[in-house]
């Protein structure tokens, strides 16, 4: 059976996921790739390996479940590779030896294909003198350039496209330099940037108060006159921090917003909310994410992701009887949890510390893709209360099924090693679970610390015949895309949206589409936020979502989007407004795209 309906899908499988040994083709068909993966993951099972291999295959078959691309590309091969897409690196201590040790670890991780996230907040601000050596610091941004050059060098050797996320605290003395770092189109091209925004900062912005820029006293020369306690990146308890400068909070906020409006970066991570809603709050302080932002991770944490393709579960599309096969979605989610849990034991790791962290927490991220196409097939407008209600119902079912499966796996295989029953049950998100799940955790434990994440799924959604990516609206019903070939050249493809294609195949008029056929450019930016907010209560990791903003959107309205994101309880906010620095990643049928650090070639690979 030929599962490919689009040329780009076959191209992606052939160039990214098809198993070869030199010139020898090992996967003759896409089914061979699915069988290879299913058998590899089933080998982790102690018993009934044949049964689980069959269940895994059926879950994968027909693009029902889309595992992260590294899993599909690497599992069951003789390549000694990591099956994880991305990692957060260890804390960067402020010494030359430690900095270059972390750089080496980053290089080794990227060499094996892992994207990375790094918090540079631990590095002294530019111009400050070290407490013991008396040396003058060059600041976080200068060291970020070394990471950027390293990533570029690895790419020149034929490694996969690199992607990195850099974060910096909103109270770091170099925050203004960080915010404006990418105004120069030549700077830090392999980095995405995000500011770690605290609740206290947002309150200071609202009240138009001064905002202290601080750094730990123990790292600075001399004695500070004004010290404030701060829970600092990489520190187990609050540290006395010296106030080096005071600025207006609202002025800094405006600077962040203006840079994002002009350059699409930096993004914003609401770091206190991330930590408050971390199921492992009792042992982790998170200050970084993977490059696309759907997994906030502790030092050496890893992404282990997969997505349920909702378009495959629509029954009687474009009719009055249109509905989702809810029991099939639950069955897919249950099998997917077991698959991703097995990935943790099957994978190789670039560093021993990454293996220890992954096997200690057994974090996974089950998400969804094809949401927009599924809503169209159900006759629901993306920006409607009915659509948001259905999307929330889907995520609630996926979450509850995933947690129940993980509870059952704990009874079978044991809970994750970092599990502390009473502390885990006291977590903010765990307190919000249905009582039956909380009772199950109390009695049996749970196999995985985290279970839900919504990734952008760019490449794997294109593999699945171009289904809409993650929770994003359909970009356009016909457009062109460029993909990077193995030879380092771009090849252009025409993309036809699956829902639009199905509508036309069933006799629908392509020139007279129902109201549910809405593309991203027809939606208001607020519509994006509302959909994300509808799903966030059911996501224990995070959601990767880009809010598309038209070029003529006013700055005042733009700035209000980020305040609304905070008010709605989101863990972060990323926008994209076409501009001279980034240009558009995706384009209409008559235009060609410009590449971007974390563009579609990286998303969900």
C-alpha positions in Angstrom: 0.0 0.0 0.0 1.3 3.5 -0.9 0.7 5.8 2.1 2.1 8.8 0.4 -0.3 11.3 -1.1 2.2 14.2 -1.5 5.6 14.3 -3.1 7.1 16.1 -0.2 6.1 13.3 2.2 7.9 10.7 0.2 10.9 13.0 -0.1 11.0 13.5 3.7 10.8 9.8 4.4 13.5 9.0 1.8 15.9 11.6 3.0 15.4 11.8 6.7 13.8 8.6 8.0 14.6 5.7 5.6 17.2 3.4 6.9 20.3 2.9 4.8 23.7 1.4 5.4 25.9 3.2 2.9 24.3 2.5 -0.5 22.3 -0.4 0.8 18.6 0.4 1.3 17.3 -1.4 4.3 13.7 0.1 4.4 12.2 -0.9 1.1 8.9 0.7 2.1 7.4 3.1 4.7 5.9 0.0 6.3 9.4 -1.4 6.8 10.3 1.8 8.7 7.4 1.4 11.0 8.1 -2.3 11.5 11.8 -1.5 12.3 10.7 1.0 14.9 8.0 -1.2 16.4 10.3 -4.2 16.8 13.1 -2.1 18.2 10.8 -0.6 20.9 9.3 -4.0 21.7 12.7 -5.4 22.4 12.6 -3.4 25.7 9.7 -5.4 26.8 10.5 -8.3 29.1 7.6 -10.5 27.9 5.1 -10.6 24.9 7.5 -8.8 22.6 5.6 -10.0 19.6 2.3 -8.7 20.9 3.8 -5.3 21.6 5.6 -5.1 18.3 2.2 -5.6 16.6 0.4 -3.0 18.7 3.2 -0.5 18.2 3.1 -1.1 14.4 -0.7 -0.6 14.3 -0.3 2.6 16.2 2.2 3.9 13.7 0.6 2.5 10.6 -1.2 5.1 8.5 0.3 8.0 10.4 -2.0 7.6 13.4 0.9 8.3 15.9 3.9 10.3 14.8 7.0 9.7 17.1 9.7 12.3 17.2 11.8 12.2 14.1 15.0 11.0 15.8 13.0 8.0 17.1 11.8 7.0 13.6 15.2 7.6 12.0 17.4 5.9 14.6 15.5 3.1 16.4 16.4 -0.4 15.1 19.4 0.8 13.1 23.1 0.1 13.7 23.7 3.8 14.1 24.8 4.6 17.6 22.7 7.7 18.0 20.4 9.4 20.5 16.7 9.0 19.9 16.0 12.3 21.7 15.6 15.5 19.7 16.7 18.1 22.2 18.4 18.6 25.5 18.9 21.3 28.1 22.5 21.5 29.0 24.1 21.7 32.5 24.5 24.9 34.5 27.3 27.1 33.2 29.4 28.0 36.2 31.3 31.2 35.8 34.8 30.0 35.3 36.7 29.6 32.1 37.2 25.9 32.8 33.5 25.3 33.5 32.4 27.4 30.5 34.4 25.4 28.0 33.5 22.1 29.6 29.8 23.0 29.0 30.7 24.1 25.4 32.3 20.7 24.9 29.2 18.9 26.2 27.0 21.1 23.9 29.2 20.3 20.9 29.1 16.5 21.6 25.3 16.7 22.0 24.8 18.7 18.8 27.2 16.4 16.9 24.8 13.5 17.6 21.9 15.5 16.3 20.4 16.9 19.5 19.2 20.5 19.7 20.1 22.2 23.0 18.9 24.8 25.4 21.3 26.8 27.7 20.6 29.3 30.5 23.4 31.9 30.4 22.2 33.7 33.5 25.0 32.3 35.6 27.7 34.2 33.7 28.9 37.6 35.1 27.7 40.8 33.4 30.1 42.5 31.0 32.6 44.8 32.7 32.3 43.2 36.2 35.4 42.1 38.0 35.7 38.5 39.4 35.8 38.1 43.2 38.9 36.0 43.3 40.8 36.4 40.0 40.2 40.0 39.3 39.5 39.4 35.6 37.0 41.5 33.7 33.9 39.6 32.4 32.9 39.9 28.8 29.3 38.9 29.6 26.8 36.2 28.5 26.3 37.5 24.9 30.0 37.2 24.1 30.0 33.6 25.2 26.8 32.9 23.3 28.8 33.9 20.1 31.2 31.0 20.9 28.3 28.5 21.1 26.9 30.0 17.8 30.3 29.6 16.0 30.6 26.0 17.3 27.1 25.2 16.0 28.0 26.7 12.6 31.2 24.7 12.5 29.4 21.4 13.2 27.0 22.2 10.4 29.9 22.7 8.0 31.0 19.1 8.8 27.7 17.7 7.6 25.9 17.4 10.9 22.1 17.9 11.0 20.8 21.4 11.2 21.6 22.8 14.6 19.2 24.6 16.9 19.8 26.2 20.2 17.8 28.1 22.8 19.5 30.7 24.9 17.7 32.1 28.0 18.6 35.0 30.3 16.9 36.2 33.5 14.9 39.5 33.3 16.9 40.8 36.3 20.4 40.0 34.8 22.5 43.2 34.4 23.1 42.3 30.7 19.4 41.7 29.9 19.2 44.8 27.6 22.2 43.6 25.6 20.6 40.2 25.3 17.3 41.6 24.2 18.8 43.5 21.3 21.4 40.9 20.4 19.7 39.7 17.2 18.9 43.1 15.8 22.0 42.5 13.7 20.9 40.0 11.2 24.4 38.4 11.3 24.4 37.8 15.1 23.5 34.5 16.8 21.8 32.9 13.8 21.7 29.5 15.3 20.1 30.6 18.5 16.5 31.2 19.5 16.4 33.7 22.4 13.9 33.8 25.3 13.8 36.1 28.4 13.0 34.4 31.7 10.2 36.7 33.0 9.2 36.4 36.6 5.9 37.2 38.3 7.6 40.0 40.2 8.7 41.6 37.0 5.2 41.5 35.5 3.9 43.1 38.7 6.5 45.8 38.5 5.6 46.4 34.9 1.9 46.8 35.8 2.7 49.1 38.6 5.4 51.1 36.7 8.0 50.5 39.4 11.8 50.5 39.2 13.4 47.1 38.5 16.7 46.1 40.1 19.3 44.3 37.9 21.3 42.0 40.2 24.0 39.3 40.3 25.1 37.0 43.1 27.4 38.9 45.5 29.8 35.9 45.9 30.8 36.2 42.2 31.7 39.9 42.3 34.7 41.8 43.5 34.3 44.2 46.4 31.3 44.6 48.7 27.8 45.7 47.6 25.9 48.3 49.4 22.5 46.9 48.5 21.8 43.2 48.5 18.6 41.4 47.7 17.9 37.6 48.1 17.2 35.9 44.8 16.6 32.3 43.8 19.3 32.2 41.2 19.8 29.9 38.2 21.8 26.8 39.3 21.6 27.6 43.0 19.7 25.2 45.4 18.6 28.1 47.7 18.3 31.9 47.5 21.5 33.9 47.2 22.3 37.4 48.3 22.6 39.4 45.1 24.1 42.8 44.6 22.0 45.5 42.9 24.2 46.7 40.0 21.6 48.9 38.3 18.0 50.1 38.6 15.8 50.7 35.5 12.1 51.2 34.9 10.4 47.8 34.6 8.0 49.2 32.0 11.0 50.5 30.0 12.6 47.1 29.9 9.3 45.4 29.0 8.9 47.9 26.1 12.4 47.1 25.0 11.7 43.4 25.0 8.4 44.0 23.1 10.0 46.3 20.6 12.8 43.8 19.8 10.2 41.0 19.4 8.0 43.2 17.2 10.9 44.2 15.0 12.9 40.9 14.9 10.5 38.1 16.1 12.9 37.6 19.1 13.3 37.2 22.0 10.4 35.1 23.1 9.1 35.2 26.7 9.0 32.4 29.2 7.0 32.9 32.3 9.5 31.1 34.5 7.7 31.2 37.8 4.7 29.6 36.3 6.8 27.0 34.6 8.3 26.1 38.0 5.1 26.3 40.0 3.5 23.8 37.5 6.5 21.5 37.3 5.5 18.0 38.6 9.1 17.7 39.9 9.0 21.1 41.6 10.5 19.4 44.7 13.8 18.6 43.1 14.2 20.8 40.0 14.6 24.5 39.3 14.0 25.0 35.6 15.5 27.9 33.7 15.7 26.7 30.1 13.7 24.9 27.4 14.3 22.9 24.3 14.7 25.1 21.1 11.0 25.1 20.3 9.8 25.6 23.9 7.4 22.8 24.4 9.6 21.1 27.1 10.9 23.1 30.0 13.7 21.0 31.3 16.2 20.8 34.2 19.9 20.6 33.6 20.6 17.6 31.3 17.0 17.0 30.7 15.9 15.5 27.3 12.9 15.7 24.9 11.1 12.4 24.2 8.1 13.4 22.1 5.3 12.1 19.9 2.0 13.3 18.5 -1.4 11.8 17.8 -2.6 12.7 14.3 -6.1 13.8 15.0 -7.1 13.9 11.3 -6.8 10.1 11.3 -9.6 9.9 13.9 -12.3 12.0 12.2 -15.3 10.0 11.2 -17.8 11.1 8.5 -16.0 14.3 7.8 -17.9 17.3 6.3 -21.3 15.7 7.2 -23.8 16.4 9.9 -22.6 13.1 11.6 -18.9 14.2 11.7 -17.3 13.2 15.0 -14.0 11.9 16.5 -13.4 8.3 17.3 -12.8 9.0 20.9 -12.1 5.4 22.0 -9.5 5.1 19.2 -7.8 8.3 20.3 -7.6 6.9 23.9 -6.2 3.6 22.6 -3.6 5.4 20.5 -2.6 7.5 23.5 -2.2 4.5 25.7 0.1 2.6 23.3 2.0 5.8 22.6 2.9 6.2 26.3 4.4 2.7 26.4 6.3 3.4 23.2 7.9 6.6 24.4 8.6 5.0 27.8 10.6 2.3 26.0 12.5 4.9 24.0 14.2 6.0 27.3 15.7 2.5 27.8 16.5 2.0 24.1 18.2 5.2 23.3 21.9 6.1 23.5 22.9 9.3 25.2 25.6 11.8 24.3 26.5 12.3 28.0 26.1 10.0 31.1 24.4 12.9 32.9 21.7 13.0 30.3 21.0 9.3 30.7 20.8 9.7 34.5 18.3 12.5 34.2 16.1 10.8 31.6 16.0 7.5 33.4 15.5 9.2 36.7 12.4 11.2 35.7 11.3 9.2 32.6 9.8 12.4 31.2 7.8 12.0 28.0 5.6 14.3 26.0 2.5 12.9 24.2 0.9 15.7 22.0 -1.4 16.2 19.1 -1.1 17.3 15.6 -3.6 17.9 12.8 -5.9 19.8 15.2 -6.8 22.5 12.6 -7.5 20.0 9.9 -9.6 17.9 12.2 -11.6 21.0 13.3 -12.3 21.9 9.6 -13.5 18.3 8.9 -15.8 18.6 11.9 -17.2 21.8 10.6 -15.8 24.0 13.4 -14.2 27.4 12.9 -10.8 27.5 14.7 -11.7 30.7 16.5 -14.9 29.6 18.1 -16.0 28.5 21.5 -17.2 25.2 20.0 -13.7 24.5 18.5 -11.9 25.3 21.7 -14.3 23.1 23.7 -13.6 20.2 21.4 -9.8 20.8 21.5 -9.9 20.9 25.3 -12.0 17.7 25.4 -9.4 16.0 23.2 -6.5 17.1 25.5 -8.4 16.1 28.6 -8.9 12.6 27.1 -5.3 12.3 26.0 -4.0 13.5 29.4 -6.2 11.2 31.5 -5.5 8.2 29.3 -1.7 8.9 29.4 -1.7 9.3 33.2 -3.8 6.1 33.7 -1.4 4.2 31.4 1.6 5.5 33.3 0.0 4.4 36.6 -0.5 0.9 35.2 3.0 0.8 33.9 4.3 1.8 37.3 2.5 -1.2 38.7 4.0 -3.4 36.0 7.6 -2.0 35.8 7.9 0.4 38.8 7.6 4.2 39.2 10.2 6.6 37.9 13.2 6.7 40.4 12.8 10.3 41.3 9.2 9.7 42.5 8.3 10.9 45.9 4.6 10.1 46.5 3.6 12.7 48.9 5.5 15.6 47.3 4.4 14.5 43.8 0.8 14.4 44.8 1.1 17.9 46.2 2.2 19.3 42.8 0.0 22.0 41.3 -1.0 20.1 38.2 -1.3 16.8 40.0 -3.8 18.3 42.5 -5.9 19.2 39.4 -6.2 15.6 38.2 -9.4 13.6 38.5 -9.6 11.9 41.9 -9.4 8.4 40.4 -6.0 9.2 38.9 -4.7 10.8 42.2 -5.8 7.6 44.0 -4.0 5.5 41.4 -0.8 7.4 41.8 -1.0 7.2 45.6 -1.5 3.4 45.5 0.7 2.4 42.5 3.0 5.3 41.8 3.5 6.5 38.2 6.0 5.5 35.6 6.6 9.0 34.1 7.0 12.3 35.9 5.5 14.3 32.9 3.4 13.0 30.1 1.9 15.7 27.9 3.6 18.2 25.6 2.4 19.8 22.3 5.3 20.1 19.9 5.3 22.0 16.6 5.7 18.8 14.5 6.8 20.6 11.4 8.6 17.8 9.6 6.7 14.8 10.9 3.4 16.5 10.0 4.7 17.0 6.4 5.7 13.3 6.4 2.1 12.5 7.3 1.0 14.1 3.9 1.1 17.7 5.1 -1.4 17.6 7.9 -1.6 20.9 9.9 1.2 21.2 12.3 0.6 20.7 16.1 -2.1 23.1 17.3 -1.3 25.7 14.7 -4.1 26.7 12.3 -3.6 25.7 8.6 -1.0 28.0 7.1 -2.7 28.0 3.7 -4.6 25.5 1.7 -2.1 25.7 -1.1 1.4 27.0 -0.7 5.0 26.2 -1.5 7.7 25.0 0.8 11.4 24.5 0.6 13.1 21.6 2.2 16.8 21.1 2.8 18.2 18.1 0.9 21.1 15.9 2.1 23.3 17.8 -0.4 22.7 21.0 1.5 20.5 22.5 -1.2 16.8 23.6 -1.0 14.2 21.8 -3.0 10.8 23.3 -3.6 7.5 21.5 -3.1 3.8 22.5 -3.5 1.8 21.7 -0.4 -2.0 20.9 -0.6 -3.8 20.8 2.8 -5.3 17.4 3.5 -8.7 18.7 4.7 -9.0 20.9 1.5 -8.0 18.0 -0.7 -10.5 15.7 1.0 -13.3 18.3 0.6 -12.5 18.6 -3.1 -12.3 14.8 -3.6 -15.8 14.4 -2.0 -17.3 16.8 -4.5 -17.0 20.0 -2.5 -16.6 23.3 -4.4 -13.0 24.6 -4.0 -14.3 28.1 -4.8 -17.0 28.1 -2.2 -15.6 26.7 1.0 -17.5 26.3 4.3 -16.8 28.8 7.1 -14.6 26.2 8.9 -12.0 26.6 6.2 -9.9 29.3 7.9 -6.2 29.9 7.4 -3.7 31.4 9.8 -3.7 34.8 8.0 -7.4 35.1 8.5 -7.3 34.7 12.2 -6.6 37.4 14.8 -3.5 37.0 17.0 -5.9 36.7 19.9 -7.5 33.6 18.4 -4.1 31.8 18.6 -3.8 32.7 22.3 -7.3 31.6 23.1 -6.8 28.2 21.6 -3.5 27.7 23.4 -5.1 28.8 26.7 -7.9 26.2 26.2 -5.3 23.4 26.0 -2.8 24.6 28.7 -4.7 23.2 31.7 -4.2 19.7 30.3 -0.5 20.0 29.4 2.0 19.3 32.2 5.0 20.2 30.1 4.3 23.1 27.7 2.9 24.1 24.3 5.0 25.2 21.3 2.8 27.8 19.6 3.7 30.6 17.3 1.2 33.5 17.2 1.1 34.9 13.7 1.0 38.6 13.6 0.3 40.7 10.5 3.0 43.1 9.5 0.6 46.1 10.0 -0.4 45.0 13.5 0.0 48.0 15.8 2.8 47.9 18.4 0.3 48.7 21.2 -1.9 45.7 20.3 1.2 43.6 19.9 2.4 44.4 23.4 -1.0 43.6 24.8 -0.8 40.1 23.4 2.0 39.2 25.8 0.2 40.6 28.8 -2.9 38.6 27.7 -0.8 35.5 27.5 0.4 36.0 31.0 -3.2 36.7 32.2 -4.5 33.5 30.4 -2.0 31.4 32.4 0.3 30.4 29.5 3.9 29.3 30.2 5.4 31.5 27.5 4.6 33.4 24.3 6.2 33.4 20.9 5.1 35.6 18.0 6.0 35.9 14.4 5.6 39.1 12.5 7.2 39.3 9.0 10.2 41.7 9.2 13.4 42.4 7.3 15.5 40.4 9.8 13.7 37.1 9.6 11.4 37.3 6.7 8.6 34.7 6.5 9.4 31.1 7.2 6.3 29.9 5.2 5.2 31.7 2.1 2.3 31.8 -0.3 2.3 29.9 -3.5 4.1 32.6 -5.4 6.9 33.2 -2.9 9.9 31.4 -1.5 10.8 31.1 2.2 13.9 32.3 4.0 15.5 29.8 6.5 15.4 30.5 10.2 17.2 29.0 13.2 14.4 26.9 14.4 12.5 26.7 11.1 10.5 23.9 9.8 13.5 21.6 9.1 14.0 21.3 12.8 10.5 21.4 14.3 9.4 18.0 15.5 12.1 16.1 13.7 
